[in-house]
């Protein structure tokens, strides 16, 4: 038990220390934007992008923060501005899927480049692919009138009248986020021990084979889908140096990982915020399969070197 606790605490610190380095400067930035009344101005700049998604213009800064930093940075911004911009379940689901497709660009896209992919196709797949899906999801929810009830986030930054009150609220929020990170780590460790992750890997195998993913990169692709693009992409980088893996195989694997990775941790995180599992997982999975079929056809139609350019 002592060794298990040590292992969990070590994982928690490695994860949380990164998040806290992002949280503090982002929190200060958001506070400055709030105190200078700059948030409405930022929202008006990005409102054209948010309107087709049925989201307030201010939510664009959540998306931008997630792309530049990571999902947790985006969530931090969200909890700082949602009090004045309440969302319903459909909206939080749309925003969540937008973030799931496009986040941590400064780390994950360079990893894809090191593995052999070009910047532009991977960026377009994640940015435009995610935006189009979020648009479709919003139109579907609006048309059928589902998930229109309000959502309450588990982490909310209350409006305070003084800087001291704000600072205390921020500390409380960091503690809450740290607790959530711990819960995620323990949950993932439990799922590994009861072989649920192994079961997911076996279930995904036929799908990956159907999409034309080579057996050379299939195990690495499965790892990336379950644990994250950074893990899968990093392993592909190492594997490509030791073995002869074609550019087509590498690109298709990275394209799939760009659309659908870390399906357990990230999905649970967004569902915990109040997003519907149907959009976060089911519809996103179906959309990924359909988009990958299009990408596979394009790759097979044109020589890979031209398609990559």
C-alpha positions in Angstrom: 0.0 0.0 0.0 2.8 2.4 0.8 4.5 1.8 -2.6 1.1 2.3 -4.3 0.5 5.6 -2.5 4.1 6.8 -3.4 3.4 5.9 -7.1 0.1 7.8 -7.2 1.5 10.8 -5.4 4.5 10.9 -7.8 2.1 10.8 -10.8 -0.1 13.5 -9.3 2.8 15.8 -8.6 4.2 15.4 -12.1 0.8 16.2 -13.6 -0.3 19.0 -11.2 3.0 20.9 -11.2 2.6 21.4 -14.9 -1.0 22.6 -14.5 -0.2 25.0 -11.7 2.5 26.6 -13.8 -0.2 27.4 -16.3 -3.0 28.3 -13.9 -1.3 31.1 -12.0 -0.3 33.3 -15.0 -3.6 32.5 -16.7 -5.6 33.4 -13.6 -3.7 36.7 -13.3 -4.3 37.5 -17.0 -8.1 36.7 -16.7 -8.3 39.0 -13.6 -6.6 41.8 -15.5 -9.0 41.4 -18.4 -11.9 41.4 -16.0 -10.7 44.5 -14.1 -10.0 46.4 -17.3 -13.3 45.4 -18.9 -11.4 43.9 -21.8 -13.4 40.7 -21.9 -16.3 42.1 -23.9 -13.9 43.5 -26.4 -12.1 40.1 -26.8 -15.5 38.5 -27.2 -16.6 40.9 -29.9 -13.4 40.1 -31.9 -14.0 36.3 -31.9 -17.8 36.5 -31.9 -18.1 35.5 -35.7 -16.3 32.2 -34.9 -18.5 31.5 -31.9 -21.9 32.4 -33.3 -22.2 29.4 -35.7 -21.5 27.2 -32.6 -24.2 28.8 -30.5 -21.6 30.1 -28.0 -21.1 33.5 -26.4 -18.2 35.4 -28.0 -16.3 35.3 -24.7 -15.9 31.5 -25.0 -13.4 32.0 -27.8 -10.7 32.8 -25.2 -11.4 29.4 -23.6 -10.7 27.8 -26.9 -7.6 29.9 -27.7 -6.2 29.2 -24.2 -6.7 25.5 -24.6 -4.9 25.5 -28.0 -2.0 27.5 -26.7 -1.6 25.8 -23.3 -3.8 22.7 -22.7 -7.2 21.5 -21.7 -6.8 22.5 -18.1 -5.8 26.0 -19.0 -9.0 26.3 -21.1 -11.0 25.0 -18.2 -9.4 27.5 -15.9 -10.5 30.3 -18.2 -13.9 28.8 -18.5 -14.5 28.7 -14.7 -13.3 32.4 -14.5 -15.9 33.7 -17.0 -18.8 31.4 -16.9 -20.5 33.3 -14.1 -21.3 36.1 -16.5 -21.8 33.8 -19.5 -23.9 30.8 -18.3 -24.1 27.8 -20.6 -26.6 25.0 -21.1 -25.7 21.3 -21.5 -25.7 21.6 -25.3 -23.3 24.6 -25.3 -20.9 23.0 -22.8 -20.9 19.9 -24.9 -20.2 21.8 -28.1 -17.4 23.8 -26.4 -15.9 20.6 -24.9 -15.7 18.8 -28.2 -14.1 22.0 -29.8 -11.4 21.8 -27.1 -11.0 18.0 -27.4 -10.2 18.4 -31.1 -7.9 21.4 -30.8 -5.7 21.7 -27.7 -2.0 21.7 -26.6 -0.9 22.7 -30.1 2.5 23.9 -29.0 3.4 20.5 -27.8 1.4 18.0 -29.8 1.8 19.4 -33.3 5.7 19.5 -33.0 5.6 15.9 -31.9 3.7 15.0 -35.1 6.2 17.0 -37.1 9.1 15.0 -35.5 7.3 11.8 -36.4 7.2 12.8 -40.1 4.0 14.8 -40.6 3.8 18.3 -41.9 2.4 21.2 -39.8 -0.3 22.3 -42.2 -2.3 19.1 -42.7 -2.2 18.2 -39.0 -3.2 21.7 -38.0 -6.1 21.8 -40.5 -7.3 18.4 -39.5 -7.5 19.4 -35.8 -8.6 23.0 -36.2 -11.1 22.8 -39.1 -12.1 19.3 -38.3 -13.0 20.2 -34.7 -14.7 23.5 -35.7 -16.9 21.7 -38.3 -17.9 19.0 -35.8 -18.8 21.6 -33.2 -20.9 23.4 -35.8 -22.7 20.2 -36.7 -23.2 19.3 -33.1 -24.7 22.7 -32.2 -27.1 22.5 -35.2 -28.2 19.0 -34.3 -28.8 19.9 -30.6 -30.7 23.0 -31.6 -32.8 21.3 -34.2 -33.9 18.5 -31.9 -34.1 20.8 -28.9 -32.1 18.5 -26.6 -29.7 19.3 -23.7 -31.1 22.8 -23.3 -31.1 22.7 -19.5 -28.5 24.8 -17.5 -25.2 23.3 -16.5 -23.4 23.8 -13.2 -19.6 23.5 -13.3 -17.9 21.8 -10.3 -15.3 24.6 -10.2 -16.6 28.2 -10.2 -14.7 31.3 -9.5 -17.1 33.6 -7.5 -17.1 37.3 -8.1 -15.3 39.0 -5.2 -15.1 42.6 -4.2 -11.4 42.6 -3.3 -8.1 41.2 -4.5 -7.7 39.3 -1.3 -11.0 37.6 -1.7 -10.1 36.8 -5.3 -6.7 35.4 -4.3 -8.3 33.1 -1.6 -10.9 31.9 -4.2 -8.1 31.1 -6.6 -6.2 29.1 -4.0 -9.5 27.2 -3.3 -9.9 26.5 -7.0 -6.3 25.2 -7.3 -7.0 22.8 -4.4 -10.2 21.6 -6.1 -8.5 21.1 -9.5 -5.7 19.2 -7.7 -8.3 16.9 -6.2 -9.8 16.3 -9.6 -6.4 15.4 -11.1 -5.9 13.0 -8.2 -9.3 11.4 -8.9 -8.4 11.0 -12.6 -5.1 9.4 -11.8 -6.6 6.9 -9.3 -9.4 6.1 -11.7 -7.1 5.4 -14.6 -4.9 3.3 -12.4 -7.9 1.3 -11.3 -9.1 0.8 -14.9 -5.7 -0.5 -15.8 -5.7 -3.0 -12.9 -9.1 -4.4 -13.8 -8.0 -4.7 -17.5 -10.7 -2.2 -18.8 -8.0 -0.4 -20.8 -6.9 -3.7 -22.3 -10.5 -4.4 -23.3 -10.8 -1.0 -25.0 -7.6 -1.8 -26.9 -9.1 -5.1 -28.2 -12.3 -3.4 -29.1 -10.6 -0.7 -31.1 -8.4 -3.1 -33.1 -11.0 -4.0 -35.8 -11.8 -0.3 -36.3 -8.2 0.7 -36.8 -7.7 -2.2 -39.2 -10.8 -1.0 -41.2 -9.3 2.5 -41.4 -6.1 1.2 -43.1 -3.8 1.7 -40.1 -0.8 -0.5 -40.6 0.0 -3.2 -38.1 3.5 -1.6 -37.7 1.9 1.4 -36.0 -1.3 -0.1 -34.8 -0.2 -0.8 -31.2 1.3 2.7 -31.0 -1.9 4.2 -32.3 -3.9 2.4 -29.7 -1.6 3.7 -27.0 -2.1 7.2 -28.3 -5.9 6.9 -28.4 -6.1 5.7 -24.8 -3.2 7.6 -23.2 -2.7 10.6 -25.4 -1.2 11.9 -28.6 2.0 12.8 -26.8 2.5 9.2 -25.8 1.5 7.7 -29.2 3.3 10.3 -31.2 6.5 10.0 -29.2 6.5 6.3 -29.6 6.0 6.6 -33.3 9.0 9.0 -33.4 11.2 6.3 -31.7 9.7 3.4 -33.7 10.2 5.2 -37.1 13.9 5.6 -36.3 14.4 1.9 -35.6 12.1 0.4 -38.2 11.1 1.1 -41.8 7.6 2.7 -41.5 6.1 4.3 -44.5 5.1 8.0 -44.5 1.6 7.0 -45.4 1.3 4.8 -42.3 2.8 7.4 -40.1 0.5 10.1 -41.5 -2.7 8.1 -41.2 -1.8 7.1 -37.6 -1.1 10.7 -36.6 -4.2 12.0 -38.4 -6.4 9.6 -36.4 -4.6 10.5 -33.1 -5.1 14.2 -33.9 -8.8 13.6 -34.0 -9.3 11.1 -31.3 -6.8 10.6 -28.5 -6.7 10.3 -24.7 -10.3 9.1 -25.0 -10.5 8.0 -21.4 -9.0 10.9 -19.4 -10.1 13.8 -21.6 -13.6 12.5 -22.1 -14.1 11.9 -18.4 -12.8 15.3 -17.7 -15.3 17.0 -20.1 -18.2 14.8 -18.9 -17.3 15.9 -15.4 -17.8 19.5 -16.4 -21.4 18.7 -17.5 -20.9 17.8 -21.1 -23.0 15.0 -22.6 -21.3 11.7 -23.3 -23.1 11.5 -26.6 -21.2 14.5 -28.1 -17.9 14.0 -26.2 -17.5 10.4 -27.1 -20.2 8.7 -29.3 -20.8 11.3 -32.0 -17.1 12.4 -31.9 -16.1 8.8 -32.5 -18.5 8.4 -35.5 -17.4 11.8 -36.9 -13.7 10.7 -36.6 -14.4 7.5 -38.5 -16.2 9.3 -41.3 -13.5 12.0 -41.6 -10.7 9.4 -41.5 -12.4 7.5 -44.4 -12.2 10.7 -46.4 -8.6 11.3 -45.5 -7.7 7.7 -46.4 -9.3 8.1 -49.8 -7.4 11.3 -50.4 -4.1 9.8 -49.3 -4.7 6.7 -51.6 -5.7 8.9 -54.5 -2.7 11.1 -54.5 0.9 10.2 -53.8 1.6 10.8 -50.1 4.4 13.4 -50.9 2.0 15.6 -52.8 -0.8 15.2 -50.2 1.6 16.1 -47.4 2.7 19.3 -49.3 
